[in-house]
Amino acid sequence: MDPLTIFYVFVSLALLVIGVTCQRLTSSKGLIVTTFFSSFALLFGAHQLHATPPNDFPLILPFFAAMVFGGRAIAFGWRSRKEKELALPAKLLGAGAVLAVTAAVSAFYYHR
């Protein structure tokens, strides 16, 4: 198993922990769907990296996860101007988006 596959699994579990923590803070049903989608996308990307010859599909999946988490972070950040309790979930989701972008960039440079 190559290091990128292990990193994808690590990022997937980290996104799952971040998303469940934010869901418990906000009770948002859409956030848990976002979390499971992002975690599944990264696990599927790790499987594709390990099971098939290298192609571009597993490199795109962490970017999708970053876009989903980043969109939620922007939405909660926007709402946190009026609802101060949403500031922490916005920061956590932003950290998850940065982690997913790190996975996407490292996959790009690793398979180059």
C-alpha positions as CSV (number, residue, x, y, z in Angstrom):
1,M,0.0,0.0,0.0
2,D,1.5,3.3,-1.0
3,P,1.6,6.3,1.4
4,L,-1.0,8.3,-0.6
5,T,-3.6,5.6,0.1
6,I,-2.9,5.7,3.8
7,F,-3.1,9.5,3.7
8,Y,-6.5,9.4,1.9
9,V,-7.8,7.0,4.7
10,F,-6.4,9.3,7.4
11,V,-8.0,12.4,5.8
12,S,-11.3,10.5,5.4
13,L,-11.4,9.6,9.1
14,A,-10.4,13.2,10.0
15,L,-13.3,14.6,7.9
16,L,-15.6,12.1,9.5
17,V,-14.6,13.2,13.0
18,I,-14.8,17.0,12.1
19,G,-18.2,16.6,10.4
20,V,-19.7,14.6,13.3
21,T,-18.4,17.1,15.8
22,C,-19.9,20.0,13.8
23,Q,-23.1,18.1,13.4
24,R,-23.4,17.7,17.1
25,L,-22.7,21.4,17.6
26,T,-25.3,22.6,15.1
27,S,-27.8,19.7,14.7
28,S,-27.8,20.2,10.9
29,K,-29.1,17.2,8.9
30,G,-27.4,18.4,5.7
31,L,-24.1,18.6,7.4
32,I,-24.1,14.9,8.2
33,V,-24.9,14.1,4.6
34,T,-22.0,16.3,3.5
35,T,-19.7,14.5,6.0
36,F,-20.7,11.0,4.9
37,F,-20.4,11.9,1.2
38,S,-16.9,13.5,1.7
39,S,-15.6,10.6,3.8
40,F,-17.0,8.0,1.4
41,A,-15.4,9.9,-1.6
42,L,-12.0,9.8,0.0
43,L,-12.3,6.2,1.0
44,F,-13.4,5.3,-2.5
45,G,-10.5,7.3,-3.9
46,A,-8.1,5.4,-1.6
47,H,-9.6,2.1,-2.9
48,Q,-9.2,3.3,-6.5
49,L,-5.6,4.3,-5.9
50,H,-4.8,0.9,-4.4
51,A,-6.9,-1.3,-6.7
52,T,-6.4,0.1,-10.2
53,P,-3.5,1.5,-12.2
54,P,-3.2,5.3,-11.6
55,N,-5.7,7.4,-13.4
56,D,-7.1,10.9,-12.7
57,F,-10.4,9.8,-11.1
58,P,-9.0,9.3,-7.5
59,L,-7.2,12.6,-7.8
60,I,-10.5,14.5,-8.3
61,L,-12.4,13.0,-5.3
62,P,-10.6,15.0,-2.5
63,F,-11.2,18.2,-4.5
64,F,-14.9,17.5,-4.5
65,A,-14.8,16.8,-0.7
66,A,-12.9,20.1,-0.3
67,M,-15.6,22.0,-2.3
68,V,-18.4,20.5,-0.2
69,F,-16.7,21.2,3.1
70,G,-15.6,24.6,2.0
71,G,-19.1,25.5,0.9
72,R,-20.5,24.5,4.3
73,A,-17.7,26.5,6.0
74,I,-18.6,29.6,4.0
75,A,-22.3,29.2,4.7
76,F,-21.7,28.8,8.5
77,G,-19.2,31.6,8.5
78,W,-21.8,33.9,6.8
79,R,-24.5,32.8,9.3
80,S,-22.1,33.3,12.3
81,R,-22.3,37.0,11.9
82,K,-25.8,36.9,13.5
83,E,-25.5,33.5,15.3
84,K,-22.2,33.6,17.2
85,E,-22.4,29.9,18.1
86,L,-21.8,28.9,14.5
87,A,-18.3,30.4,14.5
88,L,-16.6,27.3,15.8
89,P,-18.3,24.9,13.3
90,A,-17.3,27.3,10.5
91,K,-13.7,27.2,11.5
92,L,-13.7,23.4,11.9
93,L,-15.3,22.9,8.5
94,G,-12.7,25.3,7.0
95,A,-10.0,23.1,8.5
96,G,-11.6,20.1,7.0
97,A,-11.6,21.8,3.6
98,V,-8.0,22.7,3.9
99,L,-7.2,19.1,4.8
100,A,-9.0,17.8,1.8
101,V,-7.3,20.3,-0.5
102,T,-4.0,19.1,1.0
103,A,-4.9,15.5,0.0
104,A,-5.8,16.7,-3.5
105,V,-2.6,18.6,-4.0
106,S,-0.4,15.8,-2.6
107,A,-2.2,13.3,-4.9
108,F,-1.5,15.6,-7.9
109,Y,2.2,15.9,-7.1
110,Y,2.6,12.2,-6.0
111,H,1.2,10.8,-9.3
112,R,2.9,13.3,-11.5
